[in-house]
Amino acid sequence: MKIIVPMAGLGKRMRPHTLTVPKPLIPIAGKPIVQRLVEDIAKVCGEPVEEVNFIIHSSFGKEVEKKLIAIADSVGAKGLISYQDTPLGTAHAILCAKESLSGNLVVAFADTLFKANFSLAKGNPNTIWVQKVDDPKPFGVVKLDGNKRITDFVEKPETFVSDLAIIGIYYFQDGENLKNELQYLLDNEIKDKGEYQLTNALENMKNKGVVFEPGQVDEWLDCGNKNATVMTNERYLTYLPGSELVDGGAKITNSVLIPPVFIAEGAQIENSVVGPYVSVGKNSVLTSSVVSGTIIQENAKITQANVKNSMVGNHAEVKGHSVDLSLGDYNVIHI
């Protein structure tokens, strides 16, 4: 099994956090989004993952690449890096990893997480995971026939055709076939809404007899913006066993933890109330504060503040009163 992870977007909806780190490396319950995604897919694969190919923007830099290779290694796979420096669409992004497009593979876009109870292995049907949504306009959607097979792929429909949104996770029996259809779009300048869309390649494959079935997840967790990411952190904390939540190397003095919370190694919490649904990164310091529903990254400082529904970046500092904020790396705010 191979995993292809397109993640070259610059994450503009997550600024200021993505000014200093790619969105898929923002932590959820103490681990980067992309690490959670790869680990979750590896858990449902009924066979070993031999390769993970991360498609990134070359500006992400060598340190990011090292972290991604380490994530692949953590699931026993070879890590590869491919580049997409011009945003030409989902089909173009996947084709940037053409050396990995063979055999059975999973394509998983790195701004979504999921919880599910299924198993993937060679011989599974081609599967597109979907979820019902109230407003399908921002998504690619599918239509089904009476046998629950996919009959149509529609990219961001302006009028209603289906409420089954594609969540960004796909299983293909034949990666070579996918590669050929993606290349066909580029060779023939076939675009939808100005970009090369994966849904067009899927439609072509379906018209040539490839059968796609819808997959269902128990929960679809979005990481597209600050509020969605904070909510995903909240949901993930409820899944983790207690043994993974509070590191023994954290220092907690005269404070109350309201579970679930994640406290990383080296964190210091003094005279504070933390939780529920808080993640505190390595070496961050919370003093005389009340924090709930918040992601705090590494080496941050929060003093005499009431913080909720927030994201606080690496090396950021907050001092003051009640806030709902999205504070990037190295920023200082006194309220």
N, C-alpha and C positions, 0 to 999 in steps of 0.2 A: 504494500500500500504506500502511496505517496500523498503528501499534503501540499497543496499550493495555497499560499497566503498572500493575496494582493493587499498591500498596505502603503502604497506610495503617496496617498493623499496627504496634503499639508495640514489637514484638520482645522480649517478656519473657524468652524463653529465651536471649537474648544479653546480658542485663544482666551487668555494669554498663556495657558499651559503649554500649548503646542508651539510656542515661539522658541522654546528651549529643548523640548523633547517630543518625538513623534507620538501622536495620539495613542497608538497601540502599546506604547510603553508606560502609559499612565497606570498606576497600580489599582487593582480591585482586590480588596481584602489582602493586601500585602504582596500581591504578585502582578506583573504587567498584564494588561488585557490580553495581549497576544499569547503570553505564556499560558494563561487560563484556557484560551481557545484551543491551543495545540494539545494541551494535556487532556482536555475534555474529549477532543476527537480521538486521541490515542486510546482513551478508555473504552470507547465504543467500537473500535476497530477489532474485528475478530481475527486479525493477523498482525504481525509486526509492522510498524511504520519504518520503512527503509530510508525515506528521504523527506525533508521538509524544505521547500523552496520559498523564500520570502522575497516578494517583489516590492522594492523600496525606491525612494527617490535618492539619487546619489549624494544629495546634500545632507543626508542623515548622518554620514560620517562613519569612520572605522569603529569607534567605540560602540555605536548602536549595532553594527554588523557583528561584532564579537558577542554581544548579548544575545542576538538572535541565533547565532551558531550554537551558543551554550544552551538555549532553549531546546533546539533540535536534539542536541546531545542528551539532554535530560530525559527524553522519551526513547532513547536508544537509536536515534536516526541520524543520518548524515545531513548537515545543514548546508544549504546553498543560498546564494544571494543573487538576485536578478534586479535590473534597474528599469524603472519607467520614469523618465524625467519630463515627459510631456503628457498632460492628462487628456488622453484621446479616447477614454471610455473603458468599460469593463472588459470587453473582448480584447482590446489592445493590451490591457494590463496583464491578463492571463497569458497571452501569447508571448509576452516578454520572458516567460519561464518556459519557452518551447522545448528546451533540453530535457525538461521533466515531464512533458506531456506524452506519456506512453503508459500502457498497462492500466490497472484500475487505480483511481485516484479520487481524492476529495479536494474540492476547491472551497475555501472558506475565507470570506472577507473579514478583515480584522477590526470591524467596528461593531461586532455583535457577539454575544455569548448565548449559550443555551443550556437547558437542562432537559435530558431526554432518557428514555429507557428503550434503546434499540441497539442492534449489533450490526456492524458493517463487515463484510468479507467478500472475497471473490465469489461471483455468482449472484450477488444481490442485484436487483433491478436498478437501472439508472434512476436516481432519486433526486428530486428537488424539494427541499424543505420549505414549507409554507406555514403561514399563520393568518387567521382571520383578523382584519383590521377595520376600524371604523371609517377611515379615510384612505382609500387605496391610491389616490392620485400621486403621492410621492414615491411609489414603489413600482417595481415590475410585478405583474400579477399573472396568474394562470387560470385557465378555464378547464373544467373536468367534464368527461362524458359519464354515462350511466354506470360504467365499470370502474369509475374512480381513476381513470387514466387522463393524463394531461393532453388536451386538444389544442390549446392556444397559449402563446406567450405574448403578453402585451406590456410594453415599457411605458410606465407612468401615464396611465390612461386619463385623458381629459374628461371623458364621459364614462359612466359606470359600465364595466364589463365583468368584474369579479371583485370580491373582497378578500381573495386568497393571495396575500402578499408573499413574494419570495424573500426569505429572510437572509439570504446570502451564503447558504451552505448547499453544496451539490456533490453528488456521487456519480462518477462516470465509470462504466465498465471498460471503455476503450479510449484512453487518452490520446492516442494517435488520431482517431476519428475527430475528436474535439479540436485538436490542433489544425487539421485540414480545413475544418469549417471556419475556424477563426481566421486562418490565413486567407480563405476565400473572401471574407468580408473586406479585409485590407486590400487585397489585390484588385478588387472590383469597386472600391470606394463606396461600400454599402454602409450608410450611416443612418442613425435614428436620433433626432434631436441634436444633430451636429457631432455625434460620437459613434464609435464602433461599439455596439451593444452585444453583450453575451446573449440576451434574449433572441436576437436575430439569428445567431448561430444555432441556438437550441431549436428555433422554429424550423430552420433548414434541416437539421438532423431529424426532427419529428416527421417532416414531409418526406424524408427518404426512408421512413420505416422504423426509426429508432423509437422505442417505447419509453416514456418517462412516467414515473409514478410520483404522487405527492408524498412527502414524509411529514410527520407531525412531531413536534417537540412538546414537552410538558410546559416549558416556559421559554419565551424569547426575551432576552435581556439586551437592550439597546445601549450603546455607548456613544451616541452621536453628538450629545451636547452635555453641558454641565449638569443640568437637573436629571437627565436620563442616566448619566454615569453615577451620580450620587445614589439614585434609586437602585441601580444594578449592584453597587457596592452593598447596599442594604440587603438585597435579596441573597447575594452570595454569602454574606455573613451568617445567614440562617442555615445554609447548607453545610458549613464546615464543622467538623467535630471540635469539641472543646480543647482537645490537645493541640490543635493548630492555631488557637486564637491568641493566647497570651504567652509571649516568650519569657523563658526563665531569666533572661538577661535584662529584662526591663526593670526599672526601679519605680515602685509605686508607694507613695508615702501619704498617709492621712487622706486618702482619696476613696471615692466610690466608683466602681465600674458597674454599669448597668448593661448586662449582656443583651445581644451579642456585640462584642467589640474585638478588634484585632489590635494588639500592641506588639510592635516589633522590638527586636533586640536593641538595647541601648537607649530606648525611650525612657523619659523621666516624667512622672506625673505626680504633682504635689498639690495638696489642698484643693483638689478639683473633683468634679463630677463628670464622668465620661461615659457616654452611651445614652440610649442604645444606638446601634448602627454607626459606629465610628471606627475608622481605620487610622492608626497612628504609625508613621514610618520610622525607620531607624534613626536613633539619636535626636528625635524631636522632643521638645520640652514643653509641657503644659503646666502652668502655675496659676493657682487661684482662679480657675476658669470653669465654666460649664459648657460642655461640647456635646452635641447630638447630631445624628444624620450627616456626618462629615467625613471627607477624605483628607487626611493630613499627610503630606509626603515627607521626605527625609530632611533632617536637620532644620526643621521649622521651630518657631517659638510662638506660643500663645500665652499671653499674660493678662490676667484680670479682664477676661472677655467672656461673653456669652455668644457662642458660635453655633449655628445650626444650618442645615441644608447647604453646606459649603464645600469648596475645594480649596485647599491651601497648598501652594507649591513648595518645592525644595528650597530650603534656606530662607523662606518667607517669615515675616514677623507680624503678629497681630497683637495690639494692646489697646484695650478700651472696653466698650460696652457691647450691646446686642447687635450682631451682624449676620447677614445672609450674603455671602460673598463668593467670588471666584478670583482668587489671588494667585498670580503667577510666581515663578521662581524668583528669589532674591528681592521681592518687593517687601516694603515695610509700611504698615498702616497703623497709626495711632488714632483712636477715635475718642 
